[in-house]
Amino acid sequence: MHEASLVESVLVRVAQLTPAGSRVVKIRLRVGGMSGANPDALQFAFEALRGDALGEQAELLIESDPDGAELDLVEIEVDDAPD
């Protein structure tokens, strides 16, 4: 299941882009139909891996792009005042 390695790469990138002290609330991805990535498998992998990197509160939203060929990180929503 290559989706787990894709999610690991996304989580690393999110960590690099998120300001220190912020809590990630939501990540939005765009999955191209020709990328070979299965949205359900991406969601499953995210739920399994998010706790170590982001905490259980983080949510993954996946948009489909039937004509696209890539997996794109579209948006990261953060809460600057973590609990």
C-alpha positions in Angstrom: 0.0 0.0 0.0 2.0 3.0 -1.2 -0.6 5.3 0.2 1.0 5.0 3.7 4.3 6.3 2.3 2.5 9.1 0.5 0.8 10.1 3.8 4.1 9.9 5.6 5.5 12.4 3.0 2.5 14.7 3.4 2.9 14.7 7.2 6.6 15.5 6.9 5.8 18.4 4.6 3.0 19.6 6.9 5.4 19.6 9.8 7.9 21.7 7.8 5.2 24.3 6.9 3.4 24.6 10.2 4.6 27.3 12.6 6.1 26.1 15.9 3.5 26.0 18.6 0.6 25.6 16.2 -1.8 22.7 16.1 -2.8 21.3 12.8 -6.6 21.1 12.5 -7.2 20.2 8.9 -5.2 19.1 5.9 -6.7 19.3 2.4 -5.3 17.2 -0.4 -6.2 17.0 -4.1 -5.9 13.5 -5.5 -5.5 13.2 -9.3 -7.3 10.3 -10.9 -4.1 9.3 -12.7 -2.0 9.4 -9.6 -2.7 5.9 -8.7 -3.6 6.9 -5.1 -6.7 5.5 -3.6 -8.6 8.1 -1.5 -10.0 5.5 0.9 -6.5 4.1 1.5 -5.1 7.6 2.0 -7.7 8.3 4.6 -7.0 4.9 6.4 -3.3 5.6 6.4 -3.8 9.1 7.7 -5.9 7.9 10.6 -3.3 5.3 11.5 -0.3 7.8 11.2 -1.7 11.2 12.3 -1.4 10.6 16.1 2.4 10.5 16.1 2.8 13.6 14.0 -0.3 15.7 14.5 -2.5 14.4 17.2 -5.9 12.8 16.9 -7.7 16.1 16.3 -6.3 16.6 12.8 -8.7 16.0 9.9 -7.9 15.0 6.3 -10.1 16.3 3.5 -9.6 14.8 0.1 -10.8 16.3 -3.2 -10.8 14.3 -6.4 -9.4 15.7 -9.6 -10.3 13.1 -12.3 -8.0 14.6 -14.8 -5.1 15.2 -12.5 -1.9 13.2 -12.3 -0.6 14.2 -8.9 -1.3 14.2 -5.2 -1.2 17.9 -4.1 -1.1 19.4 -0.7 -3.7 22.2 -1.1 -4.2 23.7 2.4 -3.2 23.4 6.0 -5.5 24.8 8.6 -3.9 25.5 12.0 -5.0 26.7 15.4 -2.4 29.0 16.9 -3.6 28.5 20.4 -3.3 24.7 21.1 -5.0 23.2 24.1 
